């Protein structure tokens, strides 16, 4: 099993006290495989619907943010590969 990968970047290199900070985390797990379910409806006459597909990730990665000042980071969004967090300097 390969190890998950992660990169992170802040929107600035310095902040004034009270200034908002945005942290973007890009992450991946090469062992994670999405599951796709395909649904087709067929009536008694043999007429079928167009296929509908739904995809889910089983056992997704969890992102935890902590810094050495104890600042609270709030998640803004998480797509499953990119998470964005905000805090105040």
Secondary structure, DSSP 8 states (H G I E B T S, - for coil): ----EEEEEES-S---TT-EEEEEEEEE-TT--EEEEEE--B-TTS-B---EEEEEESS--------TT----EEEEE-SSEEEEEEE-
